[in-house]
Structures are given as C-alpha cells and as structure tokens.
Amino acid sequence: MNILSIHSGHNAVVAYFEDGECKKFFHEEKFNNIKNYSGFPHEALECLAGLYDFSKIDYVTFPYTDVLWLNVPRRDKERQKAVKQTFYEGNMLENLSRGSAIRRAWDFIEYYMPLKGLFFSFRNFIVRTFISPKVKKATAKYLNEKYGFKPEQLKYYDHHFTHATSTIYFYNLKNTEKDILIFSMDGAGDGSFAKVYIYRKGAALPELVASSDFSSSIGLLYSGVTRHLGMKQNEHEYKVMGLAAYVNEEKYFKSSYDKFAKIIKLDEKTLKFRSKFNINLMISSGVYLKDNFTGVRFDNISAALQKFTEDIVIKWIKAGVKKTGVRDIACTGGVFMNVKMNQRIQQIEEIEKVYFMPSCGDESTVLGSAPARYYEEGVKTKSDSLMYKGHEYTNDEVEKFLKERGYFEKYKITKCSDTEKETALLLKDYKIVARFQGPGEWGARSLCNRTILGNASDLKTFYEVNDMIKMRDFWMPFAPTLLDSWADKYIKNWNFLKTRVEESSRYMITSFDSTKLAQEHLRAAIHQKDKTLRPQILFEKDNSRLYKLFKYYEEMTGMGGMMNTSLNIHGYPLVGTLEQAMFTFENSGLIYMTAEDFLISKNK
C-alpha cells in the first residue's frame, strides 16, 4: 500500500510511503527558498510526482480535520501573490492574525466580556461548517485535476492524533513491550493545543486520555510573547528560550512569572488546561501583554515565560504518569522543540524513558497521518529512525551541475579520493567547512548532511561562523555533533540519562549539562551562559560517512566532537538542493565546501 502525506500550512511538507515505510520527505521551503513557508506544498509535490508513479498511490492523507484558507491549493497567479506576501510582507500567519478592523473589534469584545466559551464555540462552528468544507472541496478538485486522485482517496486525521502516531511510527513503538503515554502540545490544531494519549502494547491505535482546547494554549502564549518582544512568531521562539538562561535570579522575573501563572491553570486530575481568556488574543491583539509587560525588561520576560512553561508542562506530565501509571512517555508537538524544557523532562523521577519526536513541529505530522491509515488497514509500518529523506545527488550529477554553471572556472574544485580525511584536515587547522553530502535531512535542524562544521575548541570559531554567515543574536549558542563514544566524556551524568533518552539524543531535540572537558573541547558549541549543549550524538549505523569523518578528526585532534550548524544564510531555510548550497557558498564568507566527493574552494 502506497500513501502520499501532505501537510499544507505553516512549514508545508510532503512525504511518500511505500508498504509502511517513509521513502521521501520534502519541505516546500527547500524549493522556493522561503524559510518556514506557509501554504500548499506545490513544488515539493510536483518534485515527488517526478520520482514516483502517483497512479499507484492508494491514499492521500492530511494531518488535520479543520482546514483553513491557508491550506487551499492555489493557481499560478494566486501562488505568486501568496509567495510575495510571505516573503516581502513578513510571516503570512502573522499578517492574517492582525486582521481587519472587524477582527480587531471582535477581539476587543471577546477579551473584555467573560464569554470565552461562547466565542470559542462560535469560531469553531464557522470553521467547521463553512470554511473547512469549502477548502476540502477545493483541495479535492485540485488534486483530481492535477494528479488524478479521487475524492474518496483523501483522508483527514485529527491534528494531535497524527502528532501522537508520528512518535509511534518514527521510533517503532509498536515493537516495544511497554505501554507508552504520549503528550502532544503545540500552538493549536483542530481546536486543541494539548492532548494526552496512551498507546497500549499490541493495540492498533492510541487512546485519547485528555484534551485541552487552544483557548488555553501555552504554545500561543509563547508565540504571543515572542511577538511582543519584537521577534518573529512561529520562528524566533528559540531565541526567547536562549535568552532566558541569562537571568538566573528569581527576584528579577518573579512578578512576570506570577502574571503568566494567573492566566493559565492545570487541572491535575483531568489533565486539562484552563485559561482566564482566549490566549489566541495575545497574538491577534496583544492587549494583555501590552497592559502587563510594557516597560518590563525583555530578558526578565523571557526568563519568566521559559520557567512558567517548564513548570506547568512538567506538572502536566507528572500528573499524567500518576493518573495512568505509565512511566514510559513520548513528547511531540511544537512546544517540545523547547530543548531546555526537554532537559528537565528527561530528569523527572517518575518516568523511566522518554522519546522526543525529532523536529516535532507540524512538519512531523506527515509521519503520523500516513501511518494512521496503515494502522487502520492493519498494515505493519517500519521506520529506520533516520531523518535523511530529502534531495540527493550522485558524483556525476554534482560534476555536471558544477561544469554547466561554470564553477570549475570560477573556483578551485578537486575530486577527493577520501573526502572525509580532507575535510578533517581542514577542520583540524580551524578552517570552516560546509558539507553537502548524501540525502538531505528533514526538519528544522542540521544533522550534518547539510551543515557548516567547525573546530569548536576555540571560541574564535563561534565568531567566525557568526560573522561570515549566521549573524545570530549575541546570546544564541551553536550546537555540537559528538561521537557516541565521547558522550559520557562531554555530558554530565550520561550513563544514567542514556537509559532514558539515548534514542532522542541523535536529533538535537534535547539539551544536557556539559562536563569540564566539553567546555574545553566544545567551547564554541555550548551555551555561553549556562554551559548546556544541544548535541547530535552520532552513531555509525546512522551515517557511516559522517562517522568516518569524525573518527579522522578524533585521530588528528584528540577530540570527539565539533560545531555543527545548518548550511544556510541568515533568513533562509536549511538548504536542500545543490542550487541552494551554491547560493549559500557564493553569498557568504564560506571558503570551503564539499559537495559529495568534490572539494570546492574560493582559494584558487
């Protein structure tokens, strides 16, 4: 059985499955070069259609049931307009949320009248009765005319259900001998922002335990504060998290913390969240934030928000474990992109094991909607637990591309007999090297196939990479990739933590406290304030060529890790194609880049 899975909206993606296994995973942003693109994944879908026979696809699945205008496929002129809006006028979701004068008036009335439930129900009625059916009809028509899919082939699944099934699929949790308690939390999806499921061993599908509607959304709270601080919502939340570590005395953020704690509460018996008003208003109007946080230092607000988020989510998880008695958990949904919160979760005494879904924003839901259909049909699924599902090139294709574009005349290009050794030699001498090899990784973070690597033992590497290409805010750290054999040397208490979180440690989805040795060897790739690190722990079975490179580096330097940051220019997505890689190389301070077995250098 073959399934095409489409996520249309923020971080639009498509994935193709054959007989229960994901074969390809494409982000739309890797085609139009617009970071976090919101809309229908037209170009990604067209590329996939060129690789596989769509006439042999049995189902097309979607990870949501409430569909908005943002999700509808657009014709050529409409697509161009949508791209222009997104790229030149800022984030489309943000623009839509600001809305018209009528929307602002609605928000004002909703905020000041104690009728939250009525307003929320009316909103859902409008979406589910009028908007969603029209968008689904338009989607079915487009997919039928363009690719021949019949309406009955299209299957829609609850958003948080697909978040939950994505963890079951990715980590092959159907093969475990234990029940798994799954926590899903993001900004909003199908009327909810948080759900708890139990996956019982041997069951076909997970069971719903608790649900909280998005009027109490912690994810929307975090996004609203991000916007209030002058940053880009749905993108810069990680900056708020990174900034929070610079305030470590409670007296500076306690008053702000208390204000957050007043508006969102958790019922520990029902596992449901409640709020004083619709938290979505923090994005659309920002009234509460303006009234309560104007003039408050931005770092103190960040610290308060981060601490509040950590505390209430951990209380939720502890209450869930107590209620169900299940001590192996999985965490998914965009809120769990917060690696500092995940660090605290993996230390909770009440749990035995935790699986964090890699890049667990909405992009990962396509790994849930297709498996959901397989599980309903009684078809077994299989995941290799790898994220390398994107564009890939042969050496011949790379050489042809470089010759046709005239790069052999412009740069020094040599074909290496041992690319990994040549790269390690450059890194040993503190050269910065971009690496474009193998299939690209999906998700928000580089796992070294589309990466910029640097010797992290000298802080100058941090400044060199930041100045030449990344332009990060001064408080934001870079991250390391580590050989598995060095994890216990670089991570405090690793021998205890690995029993809980080893599987998730391969994807830069959680952070750890660093050892003194890590602070020496990885100085440029840890948080400069609290000395935590967000590693990709590298195992040979996951990426043998990359492992070979790191072993060479270990032999040459006596160190087991280096800086790994995504291959992209500031404001652009992690590259997927060779065209994007060369664009990055040419428009940055990079001197060296490997493309498969070709070493490209600006030093002729």
KEDODREN-227497 format. One line per 10 residues: number of its first residue (from 1); for each residue x, y, z of C-alpha. Coordinates in pm, 1 decimal, always signed. Each point is the difference from the previous one (the first is absolute). Layout:
KEDODREN-227497
NUM = X/Y/Z ~ ...
END
This chain:
KEDODREN-227497
1 = +0.0/+0.0/+0.0 ~ +139.0/+340.4/-105.9 ~ -97.9/+323.4/+173.5 ~ +69.0/+364.8/-72.9 ~ -8.3/+221.6/+309.9 ~ -45.1/+378.0/-33.9 ~ +29.9/+269.8/+262.9 ~ -122.7/+330.6/-137.1 ~ +48.1/+307.0/+216.8 ~ +285.8/+116.9/+220.3
11 = +316.8/-194.7/-92.1 ~ -168.8/-169.9/-297.1 ~ +135.6/-347.7/-85.0 ~ -78.3/-319.1/-190.1 ~ +106.4/-359.7/+65.1 ~ -29.1/-317.1/-203.7 ~ -49.0/-345.4/+156.7 ~ +35.8/-345.1/-152.8 ~ -124.7/-304.7/+189.3 ~ +9.9/+171.9/+336.4
21 = +336.1/+177.0/-34.8 ~ +77.4/+364.1/-74.6 ~ +217.2/+25.7/-311.2 ~ +11.9/+374.5/-67.4 ~ -71.1/+314.3/+198.9 ~ +8.0/+345.5/-162.9 ~ -43.6/+348.4/+146.6 ~ -154.8/+263.4/-224.7 ~ +253.0/+251.3/+133.4 ~ +280.8/-198.9/-160.6
31 = -149.8/+79.4/-340.3 ~ -111.1/+363.4/+33.0 ~ +276.4/+90.6/+251.5 ~ -249.3/+167.1/+236.1 ~ +67.8/-99.5/+358.9 ~ -298.0/-154.5/+182.7 ~ -216.8/+44.9/-307.8 ~ -373.8/-3.1/+70.7 ~ -234.3/-130.9/-267.0 ~ -52.7/-300.2/-223.0
41 = +320.7/-194.3/-91.2 ~ -40.8/+28.3/-378.8 ~ +364.0/-31.3/-107.2 ~ +84.0/-274.8/+247.4 ~ -299.2/-197.6/-121.0 ~ +94.7/+48.3/-364.6 ~ +354.6/-121.8/+71.0 ~ -137.2/-307.3/+175.0 ~ -225.5/-68.5/-298.8 ~ +311.6/-11.7/-217.4
51 = +156.4/-267.4/+220.8 ~ -294.3/-233.0/+59.1 ~ -298.3/-126.6/-195.5 ~ -296.9/+176.4/+158.4 ~ -241.6/-234.2/-175.7 ~ +114.6/-268.1/+245.7 ~ -83.8/+206.6/+307.2 ~ -287.7/-139.8/+203.9 ~ -67.2/+290.0/+237.1 ~ +86.1/+364.8/+53.4
61 = +0.2/+91.0/+369.5 ~ -10.9/+335.2/+180.1 ~ +91.7/+65.5/+366.5 ~ -300.5/+217.5/+86.4 ~ -378.9/+3.0/-26.2 ~ -62.0/+374.9/+38.4 ~ +133.7/+151.8/-321.6 ~ +53.0/+374.7/-48.3 ~ +37.7/+217.2/-309.6 ~ +375.4/-12.8/+49.5
71 = -11.6/-372.2/-80.7 ~ -170.3/+23.5/-338.1 ~ +200.2/-66.1/-320.0 ~ +42.1/+315.0/-206.9 ~ +15.5/+59.8/-372.1 ~ +315.6/+146.0/-151.4 ~ -88.3/+369.3/+45.0 ~ -138.0/-58.8/+347.5 ~ +314.9/-193.9/+93.7 ~ +223.0/+284.4/-114.9
81 = -202.3/+244.7/+207.3 ~ +13.6/-226.9/+304.2 ~ +377.6/-40.5/-32.1 ~ +39.7/+378.0/-34.9 ~ -209.4/+53.8/+312.7 ~ +201.6/-247.9/+199.5 ~ +342.8/+113.5/-115.5 ~ -34.0/+376.0/-28.5 ~ -266.0/+82.8/+255.3 ~ +111.5/-226.0/+284.3
91 = -149.9/-314.7/+142.3 ~ -334.8/-79.2/-164.1 ~ -147.7/-141.2/+318.3 ~ +93.8/+316.1/+183.8 ~ -155.0/+219.6/-267.3 ~ -320.8/-201.6/+7.5 ~ -16.8/+16.2/+378.2 ~ +9.3/+379.1/-0.3 ~ -314.6/-4.9/-208.4 ~ -248.0/+269.7/-87.0
101 = -170.8/+266.2/+208.6 ~ -288.0/-242.9/+51.1 ~ +241.2/-262.8/+135.4 ~ +159.4/+252.8/+235.8 ~ -342.1/+103.2/+127.0 ~ -94.2/-365.1/+49.1 ~ +320.4/-60.5/+196.2 ~ -67.2/+302.8/+220.0 ~ -350.6/-118.5/+86.6 ~ +115.1/-358.1/+57.8
111 = +280.7/+108.1/+232.1 ~ -212.8/+223.0/+222.1 ~ -316.9/-214.8/+12.2 ~ +4.3/-314.9/+221.0 ~ -143.5/-218.5/-276.1 ~ +309.9/-187.2/-116.6 ~ -180.1/-328.9/-58.6 ~ -268.6/+160.8/-214.5 ~ +249.6/+179.8/-221.5 ~ +215.9/-310.1/-34.4
121 = -297.1/-219.9/-93.8 ~ -117.3/+252.5/-257.2 ~ +344.5/+9.2/-157.0 ~ +6.8/-378.6/-29.0 ~ -350.7/-0.7/-146.0 ~ +103.1/+242.3/-275.4 ~ +315.0/-196.3/-84.4 ~ -160.2/-343.9/+2.6 ~ -327.9/+94.1/-168.3 ~ +106.7/+247.2/-266.8
131 = +376.6/+33.2/-50.2 ~ +132.6/-353.3/+36.5 ~ -245.9/-171.6/-238.0 ~ +72.3/+255.7/-272.6 ~ +377.0/-37.8/+36.4 ~ -22.7/-379.8/-3.9 ~ -215.0/+17.5/-314.1 ~ +250.2/+233.0/-169.6 ~ +288.1/-227.0/+104.4 ~ -174.5/-308.8/-135.7
141 = -69.9/+176.1/-329.2 ~ +359.0/+115.1/-37.8 ~ +153.4/-339.3/+78.8 ~ -242.7/-170.8/-235.6 ~ +70.4/+233.4/-291.4 ~ +376.8/+13.3/+58.5 ~ +80.7/-357.3/+104.7 ~ -314.5/-205.4/-52.8 ~ -73.3/-72.2/+365.9 ~ -362.5/-76.0/+75.2
151 = -176.6/+174.4/+291.1 ~ -51.5/-331.1/+180.2 ~ +378.1/-50.6/+9.9 ~ +44.5/+308.5/+217.7 ~ +4.9/-69.3/+375.2 ~ +11.8/+262.4/+275.0 ~ +117.7/-76.5/+355.5 ~ -12.7/+192.5/+325.4 ~ +306.8/+218.3/+32.8 ~ +119.6/-112.2/+342.7
161 = -83.6/-360.5/-80.7 ~ +253.4/+21.9/-284.6 ~ +253.3/+158.2/+235.4 ~ -48.2/-303.0/+225.5 ~ +17.6/-258.5/-277.6 ~ +313.7/+166.0/-138.5 ~ +191.7/-102.0/+313.5 ~ -140.8/-353.6/-17.6 ~ +111.1/-27.3/-362.5 ~ +338.3/+173.0/+20.8
171 = +128.1/-190.0/+302.4 ~ -170.8/-329.8/-95.6 ~ -183.2/+4.3/+331.9 ~ -230.0/-278.1/-116.1 ~ +300.1/-226.3/+57.0 ~ +42.5/+96.8/+364.4 ~ -125.2/-217.2/+282.6 ~ -132.4/+290.0/+205.6 ~ -292.1/+240.4/-9.3 ~ +94.7/+352.7/-105.8
181 = -155.1/+321.7/+132.1 ~ +6.6/+262.3/-275.9 ~ -13.6/+376.0/+63.5 ~ -76.9/+226.0/-295.5 ~ +17.8/+378.3/+34.2 ~ +31.7/+283.1/-251.8 ~ -162.4/+334.7/-76.7 ~ -326.9/-128.4/-140.7 ~ -138.3/-272.1/-221.7 ~ -357.6/-116.1/-63.5
191 = -127.9/+202.5/+293.5 ~ +250.8/-132.9/+252.9 ~ +352.0/+84.6/+109.6 ~ +71.7/-291.9/+232.3 ~ -105.8/-364.0/+9.8 ~ +108.8/-305.3/+196.8 ~ -15.1/-349.5/-148.2 ~ +86.3/-350.1/+114.8 ~ +139.0/-245.2/-248.0 ~ -64.4/-348.3/+139.9
201 = +243.7/-266.4/-113.8 ~ -152.8/-202.1/-279.9 ~ -276.3/+253.2/-67.3 ~ -76.7/+131.6/-346.3 ~ -30.6/+366.9/+99.4 ~ +66.5/+223.2/+302.1 ~ -286.5/+84.9/+238.0 ~ -89.8/+357.6/+91.4 ~ +31.9/+78.7/+372.6 ~ -43.0/+378.7/+18.2
211 = -38.4/+302.4/-226.5 ~ +30.9/+377.2/+51.5 ~ -136.3/+252.5/-247.4 ~ +234.3/+261.3/-141.9 ~ -160.0/+289.8/+187.3 ~ +238.6/-103.2/+280.9 ~ +300.3/-59.0/-223.8 ~ +346.3/+17.9/+151.0 ~ +140.6/-12.0/-353.1 ~ -199.2/+308.7/-100.1
221 = +108.4/+169.8/+323.0 ~ +364.5/-60.8/-90.6 ~ -56.2/+125.5/-356.3 ~ -187.9/+304.9/+123.2 ~ +282.6/+96.4/+234.5 ~ +254.0/-60.6/-279.2 ~ -186.1/+252.0/-213.1 ~ -35.8/+241.9/+292.0 ~ +379.6/-4.7/+37.3 ~ +40.3/+111.4/-361.2
231 = +89.8/-340.2/-140.7 ~ -169.3/-213.1/-265.0 ~ -266.6/-235.1/+131.7 ~ +5.6/-360.5/-120.2 ~ +373.5/+37.6/-62.4 ~ +188.1/+185.0/+273.4 ~ -134.7/-176.3/+307.1 ~ +338.6/-171.7/+32.6 ~ +155.6/+342.9/+46.5 ~ -223.7/+66.0/+299.2
241 = +104.5/-337.5/+143.2 ~ +369.1/+78.1/-53.2 ~ -31.2/+344.4/+154.2 ~ -177.0/-132.3/+310.1 ~ +317.8/-166.3/+128.3 ~ +163.7/+339.3/+54.9 ~ -231.6/+75.4/+294.9 ~ +54.5/-245.2/+282.9 ~ -123.2/+184.8/+308.6 ~ -370.7/-45.5/+63.1
251 = -45.8/+349.7/+142.7 ~ +44.7/+148.5/-346.7 ~ -274.7/-200.6/-170.2 ~ -234.5/-102.1/+284.8 ~ -260.4/+271.4/-59.0 ~ -22.0/-85.6/-370.9 ~ -16.3/-371.4/+80.4 ~ -295.1/+62.1/+231.8 ~ -186.9/+184.9/-274.3 ~ +36.7/-296.2/-236.4
261 = -103.4/-241.5/+275.5 ~ -320.4/+195.7/+59.8 ~ -135.5/-47.5/-349.7 ~ +65.9/-372.5/-68.0 ~ -71.2/-277.8/+250.6 ~ +21.7/-379.2/-10.9 ~ -257.2/-236.4/+148.4 ~ +227.9/-284.5/+107.4 ~ -287.2/-246.4/+34.9 ~ -143.4/+45.8/-349.6
271 = +333.6/+102.3/-163.7 ~ -182.2/+295.1/-158.8 ~ +120.2/+359.1/-22.8 ~ -223.1/+299.0/+71.6 ~ +57.6/+367.8/-70.3 ~ -136.6/+332.9/+109.3 ~ -61.5/+109.6/-359.7 ~ +69.2/-124.5/-352.7 ~ +380.4/-7.4/-17.2 ~ -17.9/+39.4/-378.9
281 = -82.9/+365.4/+69.2 ~ +361.0/+47.1/+106.5 ~ +93.8/-39.9/-364.4 ~ -293.6/+171.0/-170.6 ~ -22.4/+299.0/+236.1 ~ +273.3/-28.7/+263.6 ~ -215.2/+189.0/+250.6 ~ +103.3/-196.4/+309.3 ~ +367.4/+21.2/-86.5 ~ -15.5/+373.8/-63.1
291 = -187.8/+59.0/+324.0 ~ +227.1/-214.2/+216.4 ~ +346.7/-11.3/-157.4 ~ +63.4/+335.5/-165.2 ~ +321.5/+137.3/+145.1 ~ +110.4/-332.8/+150.6 ~ +351.5/-109.4/-98.9 ~ -5.4/-241.7/-293.0 ~ +238.0/-249.2/+163.5 ~ -211.0/-12.3/+318.1
301 = -314.4/-65.9/-204.1 ~ +182.0/-277.0/-187.7 ~ +119.8/-162.9/+322.6 ~ -348.6/+16.0/+152.8 ~ -164.8/-150.4/-307.5 ~ +255.4/-280.5/-29.3 ~ -21.7/-91.9/+369.0 ~ -380.2/+10.1/-2.6 ~ -15.1/-218.6/-313.0 ~ +239.8/-254.0/+148.8
311 = -181.0/-14.3/+333.2 ~ -354.1/-42.6/-131.5 ~ +95.1/-255.3/-268.5 ~ +196.5/-206.7/+252.4 ~ -295.9/+14.7/+238.8 ~ -218.3/-125.2/-288.4 ~ +231.8/-290.5/-73.8 ~ +33.6/-99.6/+365.4 ~ -377.3/+10.1/+39.9 ~ -41.2/-214.9/-311.9
321 = +242.5/-261.9/+128.7 ~ -175.4/-2.7/+338.1 ~ -344.7/-30.9/-158.9 ~ +89.8/-284.3/-237.8 ~ +290.5/-175.7/+169.4 ~ +188.1/-1.7/-333.4 ~ +363.7/+102.4/+45.4 ~ +130.4/-16.4/-358.3 ~ -100.2/+318.6/-180.1 ~ +23.4/+168.2/-338.9
331 = -13.8/+374.9/-59.7 ~ -100.8/+164.2/-326.1 ~ -137.7/+324.2/-141.1 ~ +168.6/+336.4/-49.8 ~ +25.8/+91.3/+369.6 ~ +242.7/-291.2/+41.4 ~ +244.7/+169.3/-236.4 ~ +97.9/+173.0/+324.9 ~ +318.4/-192.0/+79.8 ~ +54.8/+160.8/+341.5
341 = -342.8/-117.6/+110.3 ~ +76.9/-346.0/-140.3 ~ +315.8/-9.7/+208.6 ~ -208.7/+35.6/+313.9 ~ -255.1/-255.2/-121.3 ~ +261.7/-271.5/-51.6 ~ +103.0/+40.2/+363.0 ~ -348.8/-51.9/+148.4 ~ +24.2/-272.6/+263.1 ~ -342.2/-143.0/-79.3
351 = +91.7/-100.4/-356.7 ~ +220.0/-283.7/-122.8 ~ +41.2/+89.3/-367.6 ~ -88.0/+290.8/-227.2 ~ -15.4/+26.8/-378.3 ~ +9.9/+354.4/-138.8 ~ -130.6/+15.6/-356.1 ~ +276.7/+155.9/-215.5 ~ -90.9/+338.0/-149.8 ~ -341.2/-45.9/+157.4
361 = -173.2/+302.3/-152.4 ~ -281.4/-43.4/-249.4 ~ +244.9/-118.3/-266.6 ~ +26.2/-333.9/+184.0 ~ -376.1/-67.9/-15.4 ~ +33.0/-152.3/-348.4 ~ +181.8/-282.2/+178.1 ~ -319.9/-49.9/+197.8 ~ -284.4/+31.9/-248.8 ~ +132.7/-263.4/-242.2
371 = +75.9/-254.2/+277.1 ~ -345.0/+67.0/+145.5 ~ -147.4/-127.3/-324.2 ~ +231.0/-301.7/-1.0 ~ -99.5/-83.1/+357.9 ~ -369.5/+23.1/-89.8 ~ +59.3/-236.4/-291.9 ~ +199.7/-241.8/+215.0 ~ +321.3/+59.0/-196.6 ~ +328.9/-15.8/+191.6
381 = +227.1/+303.0/-11.2 ~ +376.9/+24.7/+15.2 ~ +219.9/+299.7/+73.2 ~ +377.7/+17.4/-28.5 ~ -15.2/+283.0/+259.5 ~ +207.1/+217.9/-232.7 ~ -76.8/+346.5/-130.2 ~ +199.2/-14.6/-323.7 ~ -291.6/-8.7/-247.1 ~ +57.8/+307.8/-217.0
391 = +179.7/+91.3/-322.6 ~ +305.0/-205.2/-91.8 ~ +255.9/+5.1/-280.9 ~ +255.2/-232.4/-154.8 ~ +356.6/+113.9/-66.1 ~ -79.3/+8.2/-371.3 ~ -297.8/+228.4/+60.5 ~ +210.8/+231.0/+214.9 ~ +276.9/+17.4/-258.8 ~ -246.6/+69.9/-280.2
401 = -166.2/+276.4/+202.9 ~ +331.5/+166.6/+86.7 ~ +123.0/-14.2/-361.2 ~ -322.2/+127.5/-154.6 ~ -10.4/+297.1/+238.8 ~ +363.4/+91.2/-62.1 ~ +118.6/-63.0/+352.5 ~ +315.3/-186.6/-109.8 ~ +124.7/+324.8/-153.3 ~ -102.7/+209.8/+298.0
411 = +125.9/-211.0/+291.3 ~ +261.5/-260.5/+79.3 ~ -184.3/-332.8/-17.4 ~ +161.4/-337.4/+57.4 ~ -144.9/-347.1/+25.4 ~ +122.4/-165.2/+319.7 ~ +92.2/-363.4/+38.7 ~ -81.8/+33.0/+371.4 ~ -231.4/+296.7/+55.4 ~ -34.3/-66.9/+371.3
421 = +376.2/+12.2/+60.8 ~ +38.9/+322.0/-201.8 ~ -282.3/+157.3/+198.1 ~ +148.2/-110.1/+332.8 ~ +338.5/+149.3/-95.2 ~ -162.8/+337.2/-65.9 ~ -196.2/-13.7/+324.3 ~ +311.3/-92.5/+196.6 ~ +154.9/+325.8/-123.3 ~ -306.5/+200.0/+109.2
431 = -140.3/+43.5/-350.8 ~ -377.7/+23.3/-32.8 ~ -139.8/-259.0/-241.2 ~ -350.4/-33.1/-141.5 ~ -110.6/-356.9/-62.0 ~ -256.1/-97.4/-266.7 ~ -8.8/-378.7/-15.9 ~ -259.1/-275.1/-17.2 ~ -375.5/+50.7/+18.7 ~ -106.6/+318.2/+174.8
441 = -152.9/-10.5/+345.7 ~ -359.5/+103.6/+65.3 ~ -89.6/+221.1/+291.3 ~ +125.1/+321.4/+150.4 ~ +352.5/-110.9/+92.1 ~ +308.8/-110.7/-182.4 ~ +112.2/-357.5/+58.5 ~ +323.6/+57.9/-190.7 ~ -100.9/-84.7/-358.0 ~ -77.7/+368.0/-62.2
451 = +228.6/+162.3/+251.3 ~ +275.9/+243.9/+84.9 ~ +265.9/-169.9/+212.5 ~ +261.3/+164.8/+219.1 ~ +265.5/-82.1/+258.3 ~ -183.9/+92.3/+318.9 ~ +300.0/+5.9/+232.8 ~ +67.5/+368.4/-66.7 ~ -266.9/+265.5/+52.1 ~ +124.4/+175.9/-312.9
461 = -188.1/-266.0/-198.7 ~ -325.4/+129.9/+147.5 ~ +72.1/+356.0/-111.3 ~ +135.8/-100.6/-337.2 ~ -308.7/-204.1/-89.4 ~ -232.4/+262.1/+143.0 ~ +167.5/+286.4/-185.8 ~ +42.1/-178.2/-333.2 ~ -348.7/-145.2/-33.8 ~ -230.2/-58.2/+297.4
471 = -33.5/+344.9/+161.8 ~ -164.6/-141.6/+313.2 ~ -97.6/+221.2/+292.3 ~ +285.1/+29.3/+247.0 ~ -168.1/-223.8/+258.1 ~ -74.1/-292.5/-232.5 ~ +229.5/-305.7/+13.9 ~ +107.7/-241.2/-270.4 ~ -25.3/-375.3/+54.5 ~ +236.1/-298.1/-31.5
481 = -1.6/-342.2/-159.0 ~ +172.5/-263.8/+215.5 ~ +128.5/-349.2/-58.0 ~ -201.0/-248.0/+205.4 ~ +317.7/-116.4/+173.3 ~ +54.3/+349.6/+136.9 ~ -349.5/+61.2/+140.1 ~ +97.0/-97.0/+355.5 ~ +306.9/+226.6/-20.3 ~ -198.9/+305.5/-111.0
491 = -341.4/-41.9/+166.3 ~ -46.4/+5.2/+375.7 ~ -167.9/-309.4/+138.5 ~ -23.9/-154.9/-347.1 ~ +17.0/-359.5/+122.0 ~ -325.7/+59.8/+188.2 ~ -169.9/+215.9/-264.1 ~ +74.7/-226.9/-296.1 ~ -237.1/-264.9/+134.8 ~ -274.9/+261.0/-19.6
501 = +76.2/+202.6/-306.5 ~ +269.1/-162.2/-214.7 ~ -230.5/-42.0/-302.2 ~ -97.2/+368.0/+1.6 ~ +356.4/+120.2/+55.9 ~ +74.2/-54.7/-371.1 ~ -214.8/+291.8/-121.6 ~ +92.4/+320.0/+189.3 ~ -341.1/-3.3/+169.8 ~ +115.9/+24.7/+361.7
511 = +282.0/+163.5/+193.8 ~ +237.8/-116.5/+271.5 ~ +240.8/+141.6/+255.2 ~ +356.7/-5.0/-128.7 ~ +310.2/-133.7/+170.8 ~ +320.4/+199.0/+49.9 ~ +153.7/-187.4/-292.2 ~ -290.8/+98.2/-224.5 ~ +44.8/+362.0/+102.2 ~ +359.2/-29.7/-120.7
521 = -49.9/-203.8/-320.1 ~ -337.3/+146.5/-97.9 ~ +35.4/+353.4/+124.2 ~ -148.5/+152.2/-316.9 ~ -295.7/-241.3/-7.2 ~ -154.0/+33.7/+346.5 ~ -222.8/+261.7/+160.4 ~ +241.9/+263.6/+124.2 ~ -204.6/+81.7/+310.5 ~ -123.6/-329.1/+145.9
531 = +249.2/-230.7/-180.6 ~ -268.7/-235.4/-128.8 ~ +34.0/-170.2/-337.2 ~ -260.3/-119.8/-253.4 ~ +179.0/-286.8/-171.8 ~ -48.3/-236.1/-285.6 ~ +156.0/-317.9/+134.8 ~ +136.5/-183.6/-301.0 ~ -19.2/-377.3/-38.6 ~ +172.7/-178.4/-286.4
541 = -317.9/-182.0/-104.1 ~ -174.8/+331.8/-57.2 ~ +251.5/+159.7/-236.9 ~ +314.7/-199.0/-75.5 ~ +170.4/+266.5/-216.5 ~ -54.4/+266.6/+260.4 ~ +124.0/-232.7/+272.4 ~ +314.3/-61.4/-203.5 ~ +61.7/+376.2/-17.0 ~ -34.9/+34.6/+376.5
551 = +234.5/-293.0/+61.9 ~ +265.1/+167.0/-215.1 ~ -52.5/+320.6/+195.4 ~ +32.7/-192.1/+326.9 ~ +330.8/-152.5/-113.4 ~ +137.2/+336.8/-108.6 ~ -113.8/+214.5/+294.4 ~ -70.7/-230.7/+292.9 ~ -355.4/+139.4/+14.3 ~ -330.8/-174.9/-59.4
561 = -229.6/+279.9/-112.7 ~ -21.9/+318.0/-202.7 ~ -233.2/+286.3/-77.3 ~ -287.8/-83.3/-233.9 ~ -230.1/+276.8/-120.3 ~ -245.1/-1.3/-287.1 ~ +117.9/+80.7/-351.5 ~ -195.5/+312.8/-83.1 ~ +25.6/+375.8/-10.7 ~ -175.1/+192.0/+276.6
571 = -370.5/+24.6/-81.1 ~ +3.6/-290.0/-246.7 ~ -91.7/-365.9/+63.7 ~ +243.7/-285.8/+47.0 ~ +108.3/-77.5/-355.6 ~ -140.2/-299.8/-179.4 ~ +119.0/+30.4/-359.0 ~ +339.2/+48.2/-160.8 ~ -121.6/+333.6/-136.4 ~ -73.5/+121.4/+353.4
581 = +334.5/-129.2/+125.4 ~ +192.9/+193.8/-265.1 ~ -213.7/+308.6/+64.0 ~ +100.6/-22.4/+367.0 ~ +365.1/-60.5/-85.7 ~ +17.1/+295.9/-237.5 ~ -188.8/+245.9/+218.0 ~ +180.8/-62.0/+326.8 ~ +350.9/+1.0/+140.2 ~ +38.2/-375.1/-44.1
591 = +332.6/-101.6/-157.0 ~ -38.1/-378.8/-12.1 ~ -290.1/-229.5/-83.4 ~ -19.7/-366.2/-88.9 ~ -272.8/-111.5/-240.6 ~ +3.1/-378.4/+4.3 ~ +366.9/-78.7/-83.5 ~ +84.0/+342.7/-143.8 ~ +185.9/+253.6/+211.7 ~ -83.9/+355.1/-107.1
601 = +228.0/+282.9/+111.0 ~ +1.6/+374.1/-61.6 ~ +378.7/-12.8/+30.7 ~ +96.3/-65.5/-362.7
END
